[in-house]
Amino acid sequence: MPKQKTHKGIAKKVTVRPGGSTKIGKPGANHKTGKKPTSFNRDHRKGSVLSGADTNRYKKALRG
C-alpha cells in the first residue's frame, strides 16, 4: 500500500501546537487593509484556533 502524502496546501497554512490544538491565520488581513477599520486589522494580527472537528480533519490531511 502506498504511503499517505502530506497535504502541502494545509501544511503551509496551519501550525499544530505542542498541546495538540491547531492554529490558523484569519482571512482578510493580507492586502487592501487601508480601507478596513483599525480594529479589524488589530484583531486579525493574531491567528485563531480551529474547532475540534476541523482539527481532526486537518490532522488527518497532515499525516504523512
C-alpha positions as a Markdown table, in Angstrom:
| # | Residue | x | y | z |
|---|---|---|---|---|
| 1 | Met | 0.0 | 0.0 | 0.0 |
| 2 | Pro | 1.4 | 3.4 | -0.9 |
| 3 | Lys | 2.4 | 6.0 | 1.7 |
| 4 | Gln | -0.1 | 8.7 | 2.8 |
| 5 | Lys | 1.2 | 12.1 | 1.5 |
| 6 | Thr | 1.1 | 15.3 | 3.5 |
| 7 | His | -1.4 | 17.9 | 2.1 |
| 8 | Lys | 1.1 | 20.7 | 1.3 |
| 9 | Gly | -1.6 | 23.4 | 1.0 |
| 10 | Ile | -2.8 | 22.8 | 4.5 |
| 11 | Ala | 0.7 | 22.4 | 5.8 |
| 12 | Lys | 1.6 | 25.9 | 4.7 |
| 13 | Lys | -1.4 | 27.5 | 6.4 |
| 14 | Val | -1.7 | 25.5 | 9.7 |
| 15 | Thr | 0.5 | 25.1 | 12.8 |
| 16 | Val | -0.1 | 22.2 | 15.2 |
| 17 | Arg | 0.8 | 23.4 | 18.7 |
| 18 | Pro | 2.6 | 21.1 | 21.2 |
| 19 | Gly | -0.7 | 20.6 | 23.2 |
| 20 | Gly | -2.4 | 19.3 | 20.0 |
| 21 | Ser | -4.5 | 22.4 | 19.2 |
| 22 | Thr | -4.3 | 23.8 | 15.6 |
| 23 | Lys | -3.5 | 27.4 | 14.9 |
| 24 | Ile | -4.6 | 29.1 | 11.6 |
| 25 | Gly | -4.5 | 32.6 | 10.3 |
| 26 | Lys | -7.6 | 34.8 | 10.0 |
| 27 | Pro | -8.7 | 35.7 | 6.4 |
| 28 | Gly | -8.8 | 39.2 | 5.0 |
| 29 | Ala | -5.7 | 40.7 | 6.6 |
| 30 | Asn | -3.1 | 40.4 | 3.8 |
| 31 | His | -3.8 | 43.3 | 1.5 |
| 32 | Lys | -6.2 | 46.2 | 1.0 |
| 33 | Thr | -6.1 | 46.8 | 4.7 |
| 34 | Gly | -6.1 | 50.6 | 4.4 |
| 35 | Lys | -9.8 | 50.9 | 3.9 |
| 36 | Lys | -10.6 | 48.4 | 6.7 |
| 37 | Pro | -11.2 | 49.5 | 10.3 |
| 38 | Thr | -8.1 | 49.6 | 12.5 |
| 39 | Ser | -9.8 | 47.3 | 15.0 |
| 40 | Phe | -10.2 | 44.7 | 12.2 |
| 41 | Asn | -6.5 | 44.9 | 11.4 |
| 42 | Arg | -5.5 | 44.6 | 15.0 |
| 43 | Asp | -7.9 | 41.7 | 15.6 |
| 44 | His | -6.5 | 39.8 | 12.5 |
| 45 | Arg | -2.8 | 40.1 | 13.5 |
| 46 | Lys | -3.2 | 37.0 | 15.8 |
| 47 | Gly | -4.4 | 33.7 | 14.4 |
| 48 | Ser | -7.3 | 31.7 | 15.6 |
| 49 | Val | -7.7 | 28.2 | 16.9 |
| 50 | Leu | -9.6 | 25.6 | 14.9 |
| 51 | Ser | -12.6 | 23.8 | 16.3 |
| 52 | Gly | -12.3 | 20.2 | 17.4 |
| 53 | Ala | -14.0 | 18.7 | 14.3 |
| 54 | Asp | -11.8 | 20.8 | 11.9 |
| 55 | Thr | -8.7 | 19.9 | 13.9 |
| 56 | Asn | -9.4 | 16.2 | 13.4 |
| 57 | Arg | -9.9 | 16.7 | 9.6 |
| 58 | Tyr | -6.7 | 18.8 | 9.2 |
| 59 | Lys | -4.6 | 16.4 | 11.3 |
| 60 | Lys | -5.7 | 13.5 | 9.0 |
| 61 | Ala | -4.7 | 15.5 | 5.9 |
| 62 | Leu | -1.3 | 16.5 | 7.5 |
| 63 | Arg | -0.4 | 12.9 | 8.4 |
| 64 | Gly | 2.3 | 12.0 | 6.0 |
